[in-house]
Amino acid sequence: MAFDGANIWVGNVSSNNVTKLLAKDGTNLGTFPVGTSPTGVVYDGANIWVGNFGSNNVTKLRPSDGKVLGTFAAGPGPQGLAFDGANIWVADNNGTTVSKL
């Protein structure tokens, strides 16, 4: 899960999408398609990034409407995501790699 300052973003592993919930009361604000088996989610101050464990990539979403802004290759089983203030880092569960986006 990730918090964008107002909303909680949740990866739905079995549904291949993420759900945006209003943090103050849990209202469902939308469900948006991403890759296969989304597990890791992080907010970089401007965008939502989702690690798609089953499709070995990361999806970048615009928080206002969930529009896909890009899909980026990652190692096998991207799961752990972090933002360092400048870059997105992706740890791969099925490999021994860390990718910098």
N, C-alpha and C positions, 0 to 999 in steps of 0.2 A: 504494500500500500504506500501511497504518497499523499502528502498534504500540500496544496498549492497556495495556501494562505486563506482560502475560503471553502475549498472542497477537498474531499477525500477521493482518491482514485484507487480502484481495486481491480486487480487482474483476475479474470475468471478463466482458470486453467481449462476447464472442460468445455467452455463455450467459445474460446478463441476471441475474446473481446475484453474490454475494460468498462467498468461502470463508474460514473461520476456521481458522487453523493454530496449534497449540501452538508457541510460539517455541523452546522448549528442544530439540525434536526433530522438528518439522514434522508431527506427527500431525494429520490432518484431523479437526477438531471439528465440522464441519458446513458446509453450503452453504445460503445463504438468498436467496430471491428479492428483487430490488429493481427498479428501472426498466430502461429499454432502454439498453444499452451503458454500464455503469458504469465510469467511468474514475478519477475523483478520490475518495480516501478519506481521512478525517481522524478523529481521536479527540479529544474535548473534555474528557476526564477523567471523563466519565460515560456518553457515548453515542458510537456510530459514525455518521458522516455520509458518505453516498455521493452523488457527483455523477453523475447519469444523463444522459450526453451525448445519447443519442437521444430521450429523452422530456422534455428541458428541465425537469427537476426534481431535487430532492435528497431522498433517503430517510434518515430517522433510525432507527437500530436500537438495541435494547437489547443490550449486549455479552454478557450471560449466556446468552441463548438465541436471539439474532438476530431477535427479534420486531420487526416494523415498528411504530414509535411515531408516525410521521407522514411525510407526503410534502408537500414545499413547492415551490412554483413558483420557477423561476429563469429567467435569460435563455437565449438559444439556445446550446446546446452546453456546459452546465456541466461544467467539467473540473478546474480548479484550486481546491482548498479549503484554507482555513487557519482556525485557531482562535486568537484573540487574548487568551484568558483570560475573555472575556465573550460574544463573538459568533462565529458562523461566517460567513466571507467566501467568496463564490463568484465566480470569474472565468469568464466565458463565452467559449469558444473561437470561436464563430460570431458573436459580437456584439462590441460595444464597451462592455460593461457589467460592473460588479462589484456583486453583491448582498450585502446584510447580512441575515443571518437571526437 
